[in-house]
Amino acid sequence: MKQLIQNFKTGDLYVDEVPPPSLLDGYVLVENKFSLISAGTERGTVKVAQANVIGKAKQRPDLVAQVMQNLRKEGLQATISKVKTKLDSLKALGYSTSGVVMASMDRNSLFKPGDRVACAGQDYASHAEIVAVPQNLVVKIPDNVSFEEAAFTTLGSIALQGVRQAAPEIGGKICVIRLGLLGQLTCQILRANGCEVFGIDLNESLVLLAKQLSAHSTLNRNDPNLISACENFTGGNGFDSVIITAAAPTNDPIELSSEILRKKGKVIVVGAVKMDIPRDPHFYRKELDLRMSCSYGPGRYDVNYEENGIDYPYAFVRWTEQRNMEAFLMLLSRKAIDVKPLITHIFDVDNAVKAYDLVLGVTKEHFIGILLKYSPNDKKTLTLHQVRNLPVGDINIGFVGAGSFAQSYLIPAVKEWGASLDGVVTANGMSSKNVLDKFKFNFCSSDIYDLLNKEAINTIFIATPHNIHAELVIKSLAANKSVYVEKPLAINEQQLTEVIKAKSESDKPLMVGFNRRFAPVSVTIKNELANAGEPLVVNIRVNAGFIPKEHWTQQPDIGAGRIIGEVCHFIDLMQFFTGSEPVKVFAESISTDNEKIAPEDNIAVVVKFKDGSLGNLTYHANGDKSLPKERIEVSSAGSIGIINDFKDGVFYKDGKARKLKSSGKGHREEVTAFLDAVKTGKDSPINFRSICLTTLTTYKILDSLSTGLPQNIYLDV
């Protein structure tokens, strides 16, 4: 399918062929008819990408801070790799579309193929022929509303939410500052609400348009009579509310609002403006109310609402994102507002770059509402995108999932080993095309069966969200492929049981990405203690860092939480050092009333091993970020090996300390070991039973936390 893409590294804009997105649970697959360019927002996005590295850094100081933190924790080389991966990526543009439902897996069964719908959401309702959109960001279009009109729904919802924040009354006098597309829609909604509307802008053509369509009075910001005109319009009392729809790095809209408002009036900030609030003379003396309007309503930036499809109770949250979208379409249907005069340009998607020439000022021409049109295309549904046909080697790889981790560690390690990179599959077709171009895969797709059904591909790497690891492992083994899967192997015991059954029916190696046991410093300590002749004590402290509950890794049905998703690393490392199986585990978590903290994020775990060894894990997310993440101590028979965050180590024996060098956490080494095993026909470098025991132990940790009792670990494999 065709999609408008921006290269974040170079800033280049272009339309390219990419695989269509795959349909996921809770999503709706839509064939776009029209999409609306939000000139203000998208102009800013494009300009950030077109800036040089220093320019990007100045505009995103939050990301610079993350880079510096990562530099301290992981070192220069790892940080450079991550930054390059982030910079060298493709970005989707657009967030307001209209089209026809192709298929739906929404959990409420509201949408059927053929339904006319409007869609919202950055990275979802993109400028593309086909989009996959979460169910709460999709609404049906009334029969008497055209696709062209419905494409305005997201922008209309943003305007509507701003109006709701103002809580206008019939006859209320409202001023709208900045009369671009968002401002024009705001004026129309206010007028439909029975308000008297005054519009202000620097652009005279926009001032005149608002006067013609919706505002009762308008004036240029630079008009010397502006203040007196506002006083005359309000009878000397001042406006009840001012809604700022501008996007500009200036404080003028805030200062002007405070001057023209009545006492106890409201300033509603919808656009991104500078907000140095002057206390005197107006904000303090008038007791002005400053309110922020968050995009298109309650639910925005809430993962549970937007991505997981969990709606707010109607009685308690009357106007959500989705219900605002429905309300805007109702206004269109009843002809209370009219967006047709706002449409100045319609471009076929093939000519989308010309549309952005307008937005960026390359083409000097008046515009306000710019639509992209999508024509029938028989090839738009093809999942597989073949680019090259390079010969494949003995080990021919297909990747499922290719996020930043896979791009930073796994794919480079596979290339370094010398395996062939044949196909890559992601749920988002644009991301698979990006990885294809970057690493020179032969083809990309959004359908796993394009990998599984190709005989030449004999090895599958899985780096997807945790909840589908088990499913993909089972399918890959059934297709007679060797499998490398990132941790965890499975997120519950039922999944684990199904994987065990699939592995029993396959002779192909199955490897889980427990990289730390492959780190050279780990191997050195393991070898030094190999003949200790007595059980080991393994002490591990992990300063994990805080992750919000709404992050996907914390979602029970997606990431399964940090015990299953990350603690598994350290259970595996304990098994590696001891060379023994875990038989019992006990865990405790901190007690807190802070709802932001997941109890499972701050735990102490004791693991008893079959040979008498003990593993102690302190895993906490409430520490300071400046402290290195991981410290590991392994002691036995008068010797102690220490690993300091896999940056260096020390081995103590016979009263002497020997420094140990470290070259990372073992990502390259684990991939090498796995591919060597595949090439030679050997089993996985990590014993399958050991992998399953590690996975099972994480479940037993959760059981121990919930019961307060030690849990026995038994596995029949």
C-alpha positions in Angstrom: 0.0 0.0 0.0 1.0 3.7 -0.4 1.9 5.7 2.7 3.4 9.1 3.3 6.6 8.8 5.2 9.2 11.0 6.7 12.8 9.9 7.4 13.5 11.3 10.9 17.2 11.3 10.2 17.3 13.2 6.9 13.9 15.0 7.1 13.0 13.7 3.6 9.3 13.3 2.9 8.1 10.8 0.3 5.3 8.4 -0.6 6.4 4.7 -0.6 5.0 1.2 -0.9 4.8 -0.6 2.4 2.9 -3.6 3.6 -0.5 -2.8 5.1 -0.8 -3.1 8.9 -1.9 -6.3 10.5 -5.2 -6.5 12.3 -4.8 -6.9 16.1 -7.2 -7.7 18.9 -9.2 -4.6 19.7 -8.4 -2.9 16.5 -10.3 -1.9 13.3 -8.8 -2.2 9.8 -9.8 0.7 7.6 -9.3 1.5 3.9 -8.9 5.3 3.9 -10.8 7.5 1.5 -9.5 10.9 2.8 -7.1 12.1 5.4 -6.7 15.7 6.7 -3.4 17.4 7.1 -3.3 19.3 10.4 -1.0 22.1 9.2 0.0 23.5 12.6 0.9 20.2 14.3 2.4 18.5 11.2 4.4 21.5 10.2 6.1 21.3 13.6 6.7 17.6 13.3 8.3 17.9 9.9 10.5 20.8 10.9 11.9 18.9 13.8 12.9 16.0 11.5 14.4 18.4 9.0 16.6 20.0 11.6 20.2 18.9 12.1 21.2 16.8 15.2 21.8 19.9 17.3 18.5 21.4 16.2 16.7 18.2 17.1 18.4 18.2 20.5 17.3 21.8 21.2 13.7 21.0 20.4 13.7 17.8 22.4 15.6 18.4 25.7 13.7 15.5 27.3 15.3 13.1 24.9 18.8 14.6 25.4 18.4 13.9 29.1 17.5 10.3 28.4 20.6 10.0 26.2 22.9 11.3 29.0 21.3 8.9 31.5 21.7 6.0 29.1 25.4 7.0 28.5 26.1 6.8 32.3 24.4 3.4 32.6 25.3 1.5 29.4 28.4 3.3 28.1 29.3 5.1 24.9 29.0 2.3 22.4 25.6 1.1 23.4 24.3 4.6 23.7 25.5 5.5 20.2 23.9 2.4 18.8 20.5 3.3 20.4 20.7 6.9 19.3 21.5 5.9 15.7 18.5 3.5 15.8 16.2 6.2 17.0 17.4 8.8 14.5 17.5 6.4 11.5 13.8 5.7 11.7 10.7 6.4 9.6 7.8 8.4 10.9 4.1 8.3 10.0 2.3 11.6 9.6 -1.4 12.4 10.1 -4.0 11.6 12.7 -7.4 12.3 11.1 -8.9 10.1 8.4 -12.2 8.7 7.0 -12.8 5.5 5.2 -14.4 2.1 5.1 -14.0 -0.8 7.5 -12.2 -3.8 5.9 -12.2 -6.0 9.0 -12.6 -5.6 12.7 -11.6 -7.3 15.9 -13.1 -4.7 18.2 -14.2 -6.2 21.4 -17.7 -4.7 21.3 -18.6 -6.0 17.8 -19.6 -2.5 16.8 -17.9 -2.3 13.5 -18.5 -4.5 10.4 -16.9 -4.6 7.0 -18.4 -1.9 4.8 -19.1 0.6 7.7 -18.2 4.2 6.9 -16.0 5.4 9.7 -13.8 8.3 10.9 -10.5 7.5 12.7 -8.2 9.4 15.0 -4.8 8.9 16.6 -1.1 9.7 15.9 0.6 6.6 14.4 -2.8 5.1 13.8 -5.0 7.3 11.5 -2.0 8.1 9.3 -1.7 9.3 5.7 -1.9 5.8 4.3 -4.2 3.7 2.1 -4.9 1.3 4.9 -4.8 1.9 8.7 -5.3 -0.2 11.8 -6.9 1.9 14.5 -7.8 1.1 18.2 -11.5 0.6 18.7 -12.0 3.7 20.9 -10.6 5.9 18.2 -13.1 4.9 15.5 -16.6 6.2 15.0 -19.3 5.6 12.4 -20.1 8.3 9.9 -23.8 9.4 9.6 -25.2 8.7 6.1 -25.5 12.4 5.2 -21.9 13.2 6.0 -19.4 12.8 3.2 -16.0 11.2 3.6 -14.4 14.6 2.9 -16.3 16.2 5.8 -15.7 13.2 8.1 -11.9 13.5 7.6 -12.1 16.7 9.8 -13.4 14.7 12.8 -10.2 14.6 14.8 -9.5 18.3 14.4 -13.2 19.0 15.1 -12.9 17.0 18.3 -9.9 19.0 19.5 -11.9 22.2 18.8 -14.9 20.7 20.6 -12.9 19.8 23.7 -11.5 23.3 23.9 -15.1 24.6 23.8 -16.2 22.2 26.5 -13.4 23.5 28.7 -14.7 27.0 28.3 -18.2 25.8 29.3 -19.9 28.5 27.3 -23.5 29.6 27.9 -26.0 30.8 25.3 -25.3 34.5 24.7 -21.8 34.2 26.1 -19.1 36.4 24.5 -16.1 34.3 23.5 -12.9 35.3 21.8 -10.8 32.9 19.6 -7.2 33.8 19.2 -5.7 32.4 16.0 -8.0 31.5 13.1 -6.3 28.7 11.4 -8.1 25.4 10.8 -8.6 24.7 14.5 -9.7 28.2 15.2 -12.2 28.2 12.3 -13.7 25.0 13.6 -13.8 26.4 17.2 -15.7 29.6 16.0 -18.3 27.5 14.2 -18.9 25.2 17.2 -19.2 28.3 19.5 -21.7 29.9 17.1 -23.7 26.7 17.0 -23.7 26.8 20.8 -25.4 30.2 20.7 -22.4 32.2 21.6 -21.3 35.6 20.3 -17.9 35.1 18.7 -14.9 37.4 18.2 -11.9 36.2 16.2 -8.3 37.5 16.1 -5.5 36.5 13.8 -2.4 38.0 12.2 -3.4 36.7 8.8 -5.9 39.0 7.1 -7.3 36.3 4.8 -8.1 34.1 7.9 -9.7 37.1 9.6 -12.0 37.6 6.6 -12.8 33.9 6.3 -13.9 33.7 9.9 -16.0 36.8 9.5 -17.7 35.2 6.5 -18.3 31.7 8.1 -18.7 31.9 11.8 -17.5 34.8 13.9 -19.7 37.8 14.5 -16.7 40.1 14.5 -13.0 39.7 13.6 -10.0 41.9 13.6 -6.3 41.6 12.8 -4.0 41.3 15.9 -2.0 44.3 14.7 -5.0 46.6 14.3 -4.4 49.6 16.6 -8.1 49.6 17.5 -8.2 45.9 18.7 -8.6 46.6 22.4 -11.3 49.2 21.9 -13.1 46.8 19.5 -13.0 44.1 22.1 -14.4 46.5 24.7 -17.2 47.6 22.3 -18.0 43.9 21.5 -18.4 43.0 25.2 -20.0 46.3 26.3 -16.9 47.2 28.3 -17.2 44.1 30.5 -14.6 41.8 28.8 -15.0 38.4 27.3 -16.3 35.5 29.3 -13.7 33.2 27.8 -10.8 33.3 25.4 -9.8 30.2 23.6 -6.2 30.2 22.3 -5.8 27.9 19.2 -2.4 29.4 18.2 0.8 27.4 18.0 3.6 29.8 18.5 6.6 30.3 20.8 5.3 33.7 22.0 3.6 34.8 25.2 1.5 37.4 23.3 -1.8 35.2 23.2 -1.6 34.7 27.0 -1.0 38.4 27.7 -3.6 39.6 25.3 -6.2 37.2 26.8 -5.7 38.5 30.3 -6.2 42.0 29.0 -9.5 41.4 27.2 -11.2 39.0 29.7 -13.8 40.1 32.3 -13.2 39.5 35.9 -13.2 35.8 36.7 -13.0 35.0 33.0 -11.4 31.9 31.6 -8.3 31.4 29.4 -8.5 28.1 27.5 -5.2 27.0 26.0 -5.7 24.5 23.1 -2.6 25.3 21.0 1.1 25.2 22.0 2.0 28.7 23.1 4.5 30.1 25.6 2.9 30.4 29.0 4.8 32.9 31.2 1.8 33.9 33.2 2.0 37.6 34.2 0.6 37.9 37.7 -0.2 41.6 37.4 -2.1 43.5 36.4 -4.8 41.1 35.1 -4.5 37.5 36.2 -4.3 38.4 39.9 -6.7 41.3 40.0 -9.3 39.7 37.8 -8.9 36.2 39.4 -8.7 34.7 36.0 -9.1 31.0 35.4 -6.4 29.3 33.2 -7.4 25.9 31.8 -5.6 23.5 29.5 -7.5 21.5 26.9 -6.0 18.1 26.3 -6.3 17.3 22.7 -9.6 15.6 21.8 -10.8 14.7 25.2 -10.6 12.3 28.2 -8.8 9.2 27.2 -6.0 11.0 25.4 -2.6 9.6 26.5 -4.3 6.9 28.6 -3.0 3.5 27.3 -5.9 1.6 28.8 -8.4 3.8 26.9 -6.6 4.3 23.6 -4.7 1.1 23.1 -6.5 -1.5 25.3 -10.0 -0.3 24.5 -11.2 0.2 28.1 -13.9 2.9 28.0 -14.7 5.2 30.9 -18.2 4.8 32.5 -20.7 6.9 30.6 -22.2 8.3 33.7 -18.9 9.6 35.1 -17.0 10.7 32.0 -19.7 12.0 29.6 -17.4 13.2 26.9 -14.5 11.0 26.0 -12.3 11.1 22.8 -14.7 8.8 21.0 -17.8 10.6 22.2 -16.4 13.9 21.2 -15.8 12.5 17.7 -19.4 11.3 17.6 -20.6 14.7 18.7 -18.7 16.5 16.0 -20.1 14.2 13.4 -23.5 14.9 14.7 -23.0 18.6 14.3 -21.9 18.0 10.7 -25.0 15.7 10.1 -27.4 18.4 11.4 -25.7 21.1 9.3 -24.9 23.1 12.5 -21.4 23.5 11.2 -20.0 23.5 7.6 -16.4 22.4 6.9 -16.7 22.4 3.1 -15.7 26.1 2.7 -12.6 25.2 4.7 -11.3 22.7 2.1 -8.9 24.7 -0.1 -6.9 21.8 -1.6 -7.3 18.1 -2.4 -4.2 16.1 -3.4 -4.0 12.5 -4.5 -1.8 10.6 -2.1 0.8 10.2 -4.8 1.2 14.0 -4.7 1.3 14.3 -1.0 4.7 16.0 -0.9 3.3 18.9 -2.9 0.7 19.3 -0.2 3.5 19.7 2.4 5.2 22.2 0.1 2.2 24.4 0.9 2.3 23.6 4.7 6.0 24.4 4.8 5.8 27.6 2.8 7.8 26.2 -0.2 4.7 26.9 -2.4 3.4 30.4 -1.7 -0.3 29.9 -1.8 -3.2 30.5 0.6 -4.5 27.3 2.2 -6.4 26.1 5.2 -7.9 22.7 4.9 -5.8 20.2 2.9 -7.1 16.7 2.1 -5.3 13.7 0.8 -7.4 11.4 -1.4 -6.9 7.7 -1.7 -8.0 6.0 -5.0 -8.8 2.3 -5.6 -5.7 0.2 -5.7 -5.8 -3.5 -6.3 -2.3 -4.0 -4.8 -2.8 -2.1 -1.6 -3.7 -5.3 0.4 -0.6 -7.2 -0.6 1.3 -8.1 2.6 4.6 -9.0 1.1 6.9 -6.4 -0.3 9.8 -7.9 -2.3 12.7 -5.5 -2.8 15.7 -7.6 -3.7 16.5 -11.3 -4.3 20.0 -11.7 -2.8 21.1 -15.3 -2.5 20.5 -16.9 0.9 23.0 -18.9 2.9 22.8 -22.1 5.0 21.4 -20.1 7.8 18.6 -17.9 6.4 16.8 -15.7 8.9 13.3 -14.3 9.2 12.6 -11.7 11.9 9.2 -11.2 13.6 9.2 -7.9 15.3 12.0 -5.4 14.8 11.9 -2.6 17.4 14.8 -0.7 18.8 16.2 -3.6 20.8 16.3 -5.9 17.7 17.8 -3.2 15.6 20.4 -2.3 18.2 21.5 -5.7 19.2 20.0 -8.8 17.5 20.1 -7.9 13.8 23.6 -6.4 13.9 24.8 -9.6 15.7 23.1 -11.8 13.0 24.8 -9.8 10.3 28.2 -10.0 12.0 27.9 -13.8 12.2 27.2 -14.0 8.5 23.7 -15.4 8.4 21.4 -14.2 5.6 18.7 -11.7 6.4 15.8 -12.7 4.2 12.4 -11.4 5.5 11.2 -9.1 8.3 7.6 -9.0 9.6 6.1 -6.3 11.9 2.5 -5.4 12.7 3.2 -2.0 11.3 4.1 -2.2 7.6 6.1 1.0 7.7 8.4 -0.2 10.4 9.1 -3.4 8.5 9.9 -1.4 5.4 12.3 0.8 7.5 14.1 -2.3 8.8 14.3 -3.8 5.3 15.9 -0.7 3.9 18.3 -0.2 6.9 19.6 -3.8 7.1 19.1 -4.9 3.5 16.5 -7.7 4.0 15.1 -9.2 0.8 11.5 -8.6 1.7 9.2 -7.2 4.4 5.7 -8.1 5.3 3.0 -7.7 8.0 2.0 -11.4 7.9 3.9 -14.0 9.8 3.0 -16.7 7.2 5.1 -14.9 4.6 8.0 -16.1 6.7 6.7 -19.5 7.9 5.6 -20.6 4.4 8.9 -19.9 2.8 11.0 -23.0 2.8 14.3 -21.1 2.3 13.9 -19.5 5.7 15.1 -22.0 8.3 15.5 -19.8 11.4 13.1 -17.4 13.0 14.0 -14.6 15.4 11.1 -13.4 17.6 11.3 -9.9 19.1 7.6 -8.9 19.6 5.6 -7.8 22.6 5.7 -10.6 25.3 2.1 -11.8 25.0 2.5 -13.3 21.6 5.9 -15.0 22.1 4.5 -18.4 22.9 2.1 -18.3 19.9 4.8 -17.4 17.5 7.2 -20.0 18.9 4.6 -22.7 18.5 3.8 -21.7 14.9 7.5 -21.5 14.0 8.3 -24.9 15.4 5.4 -26.3 13.6 6.8 -24.8 10.4 10.0 -26.7 11.1 12.1 -23.6 11.9 14.8 -23.2 14.4 13.7 -20.5 16.9 15.3 -17.7 18.8 12.8 -15.8 21.0 13.4 -12.9 23.3 12.4 -13.3 26.9 10.0 -14.3 28.3 9.2 -17.6 26.6 5.6 -17.5 27.8 3.6 -15.2 30.1 1.5 -17.8 31.9 1.5 -21.5 32.7 -1.0 -22.4 30.0 1.2 -20.8 27.3 4.2 -22.6 28.7 2.4 -26.0 28.6 1.6 -25.4 25.0 5.2 -24.5 24.1 6.5 -27.6 25.9 4.1 -29.7 23.8 5.2 -28.0 20.6 8.8 -28.5 21.4 8.3 -32.2 22.2 7.0 -32.6 18.6 10.0 -30.7 17.0 13.7 -31.5 16.9 14.6 -27.9 16.1 16.6 -25.9 18.6 14.6 -23.3 20.7 16.6 -20.5 22.3 15.4 -17.8 24.7 17.3 -14.5 24.9 18.9 -14.9 28.3 22.0 -12.9 27.3 23.7 -12.3 30.6 25.0 -15.9 31.0 26.9 -15.3 27.7 28.7 -12.2 28.9 32.4 -12.9 28.9 32.7 -11.7 32.6 29.9 -14.2 33.5 31.7 -17.0 31.7 35.0 -16.2 33.4 33.4 -16.4 36.9 31.6 -19.5 36.0 34.8 -21.2 35.0 36.7 -20.0 38.0 34.1 -21.6 40.3 33.4 -24.7 38.3 35.4 -27.0 40.6 34.5 -25.3 43.9 33.2 -28.6 45.3 30.4 -27.0 47.4 27.1 -25.0 46.8 27.2 -21.4 45.7 25.6 -18.3 47.1 24.5 -15.9 44.3 23.6 -12.3 45.4 22.1 -10.1 42.8 21.0 -6.5 43.3 19.0 -4.8 40.5 18.3 -1.1 40.5 15.7 -1.5 37.9 14.3 2.1 37.7 10.7 3.2 37.7 8.4 2.3 34.9 4.8 3.6 35.0 2.0 1.1 35.3 0.5 2.2 32.0 3.7 1.2 30.1 3.1 -1.9 27.9 5.6 -4.0 29.8 3.5 -3.5 32.9 0.2 -4.5 31.3 -0.7 -8.0 32.5 -2.1 -9.2 29.1 0.8 -7.7 27.1 4.0 -7.3 28.9 3.0 -9.4 32.0 4.9 -7.2 34.4 8.6 -7.0 35.3 8.9 -10.3 37.2 8.0 -12.4 34.2 9.5 -9.9 31.7 12.8 -9.1 33.3 13.4 -11.0 36.6 13.7 -14.1 34.4 17.1 -12.9 33.4 18.5 -13.2 36.9 16.8 -16.5 37.6 18.5 -17.8 34.5 21.9 -16.3 35.6 21.5 -18.1 38.9 21.0 -21.4 37.1 24.0 -20.7 34.9 26.3 -20.1 37.9 25.1 -22.9 40.0 24.7 -25.5 37.3 21.7 -26.7 39.2 17.9 -26.5 39.0 15.7 -24.3 41.2 13.4 -26.3 43.6 11.9 -23.7 45.9 11.3 -20.0 45.9 10.1 -17.4 48.4 9.4 -13.8 47.7 8.3 -10.6 49.5 7.4 -7.2 48.2 7.4 -3.8 49.9 4.0 -2.6 51.2 2.9 0.8 50.0 -0.2 2.9 49.6 1.3 4.7 46.6 -0.9 3.5 43.7 1.8 4.6 41.1 4.1 1.8 42.4 3.4 -1.8 41.3 4.2 -4.0 44.4 5.9 -6.5 42.1 8.5 -3.9 41.1 10.2 -3.9 44.6 10.8 -7.4 45.7 13.3 -9.7 47.6 13.5 -13.2 46.3 15.3 -16.3 47.7 15.8 -19.3 45.4 16.8 -22.7 46.7 18.6 -25.0 44.2 18.8 -28.7 44.0 22.5 -28.9 44.8 22.0 -26.7 48.0 23.0 -23.4 46.4 21.1 -20.2 47.3 20.2 -17.3 45.1 19.2 -14.0 46.6 17.7 -11.3 44.4 16.8 -7.8 45.4 15.0 -6.1 42.6 13.7 -2.6 43.1 12.4 0.3 41.1 12.4 2.9 43.9 16.2 3.7 43.8 18.1 6.6 42.3 18.9 6.4 38.6 22.5 7.4 39.1 23.3 4.1 40.8 24.5 1.4 38.3 21.7 -1.0 37.5 23.2 -4.5 38.3 25.6 -5.8 40.8 26.2 -9.6 41.0 28.2 -11.5 43.6 28.9 -15.2 43.3 30.8 -16.9 46.2 31.9 -20.4 47.0 34.8 -22.2 48.6 36.6 -19.1 49.7 36.3 -17.3 46.3 34.1 -14.4 45.2 33.4 -13.2 41.7 31.8 -9.7 41.3 30.2 -8.2 38.3 29.6 -4.4 38.3 26.8 -3.7 35.9 28.7 -5.8 33.2 31.1 -2.9 32.8 33.9 -4.6 34.8 34.4 -7.3 37.4 36.7 -8.5 40.2 37.6 -12.1 41.2 38.8 -12.6 44.8 40.8 -15.7 45.6 43.6 -16.6 48.0 43.7 -13.1 49.3 44.2 -11.5 45.9 41.9 -9.5 43.7 42.0 -9.9 40.0 40.3 -7.4 37.7 38.0 -8.8 35.1 37.3 -7.0 31.8 33.8 -6.8 30.4 32.6 -6.3 26.9 28.9 -6.0 27.5 25.9 -8.0 28.5 26.4 -10.9 26.1 24.0 -10.0 23.3 26.5 -10.7 20.5 27.8 -13.8 22.2 24.3 -15.4 22.7 23.4 -14.9 19.0 26.7 -16.4 17.9 26.2 -19.4 20.2 22.7 -19.9 18.9 23.6 -19.7 15.2 26.6 -21.9 15.7 24.3 -24.5 17.2 21.9 -24.2 14.3 24.7 -24.5 11.8 26.2 -27.6 13.4 22.8 -29.3 14.1 23.2 -29.1 17.9 20.6 -28.3 20.4 20.1 -24.8 21.9 23.0 -23.4 23.9 20.6 -23.2 26.8 19.0 -26.4 27.8 15.2 -26.4 27.1 14.4 -27.7 30.5 16.5 -24.9 32.1 14.6 -22.4 30.0 11.3 -23.8 31.1 12.4 -23.9 34.8 13.4 -20.2 34.7 10.0 -19.3 33.2 8.1 -21.4 35.7 10.1 -19.9 38.6 8.9 -16.4 37.7 5.3 -17.6 37.9 6.1 -19.2 41.3 7.5 -15.8 42.5 4.1 -14.3 41.8 2.4 -17.1 43.6 4.6 -16.6 46.6 3.9 -12.9 46.6 0.2 -13.5 46.6 0.2 -16.3 49.2 3.0 -15.2 51.4 4.3 -18.8 51.3 7.3 -20.5 49.7 6.6 -22.3 46.5 7.9 -25.6 45.3 9.1 -25.7 41.7 8.4 -28.9 39.8 8.5 -29.4 36.0 7.6 -32.6 34.2 9.7 -32.2 31.0 
